[in-house]
């Protein structure tokens, strides 16, 4: 809806932007920081804005495999067919990466998710500045989101 809420009253942070625009906004946001210490602080701050993730969702069904830290990602299909993701991590930097992923891919149609590779990773410089284990975890989270999108798309085709 135009006011930033969904038809069921949920706050829709991605209302009015498509995935390409969300990626461009992220890249632009990160250009304001001169060094990677400031960027890491910004990523951690983004993680602090994640919505509550109930403890009863922290189960193996929603656990993302391939992450060094613990990550849970719960998909939800909205009434209009978009895919909403709930997610959390026990690590501050990973929670920030989750917040970035949610900005790009949550509340999107499955076909849009699947058609849009994560170009923001190189655009922000994450591909050069994350440790190999964090990079693997980031890709595991993206893969999990894409699997959920593919499953939903296959079920509605």
Rosetta blueprint (number, residue, H / E / L):
1 X L
2 X L
3 X L
4 X L
5 X E
6 X L
7 X L
8 X L
9 X L
10 X L
11 X E
12 X L
13 X L
14 X L
15 X L
16 X L
17 X L
18 X L
19 X H
20 X H
21 X H
22 X H
23 X H
24 X H
25 X H
26 X H
27 X H
28 X H
29 X H
30 X H
31 X L
32 X L
33 X L
34 X L
35 X L
36 X H
37 X H
38 X H
39 X H
40 X H
41 X H
42 X H
43 X H
44 X H
45 X H
46 X H
47 X H
48 X L
49 X L
50 X L
51 X L
52 X L
53 X L
54 X L
55 X H
56 X H
57 X H
58 X L
59 X L
60 X H
61 X H
62 X H
63 X E
64 X L
65 X L
66 X L
67 X L
68 X L
69 X L
70 X L
71 X E
72 X E
73 X E
74 X E
75 X E
76 X E
77 X E
78 X L
79 X L
80 X L
81 X L
82 X E
83 X E
84 X E
85 X E
86 X E
87 X E
88 X E
89 X E
90 X L
91 X L
92 X H
93 X H
94 X H
95 X H
96 X H
97 X H
98 X H
99 X H
100 X H
101 X H
102 X H
103 X H
104 X H
105 X H
106 X L
107 X L
108 X E
109 X E
110 X H
111 X H
112 X H
113 X H
114 X H
115 X L
116 X L
117 X L
118 X L
119 X L
120 X H
121 X H
122 X H
123 X H
124 X H
125 X L
126 X H
127 X H
128 X H
129 X H
130 X L
131 X L
132 X H
133 X H
134 X H
135 X H
136 X H
137 X H
138 X H
139 X H
140 X H
141 X H
142 X H
143 X H
144 X H
145 X H
146 X H
147 X H
148 X H
149 X H
150 X H
151 X H
152 X H
153 X H
154 X H
155 X H
156 X H
157 X L
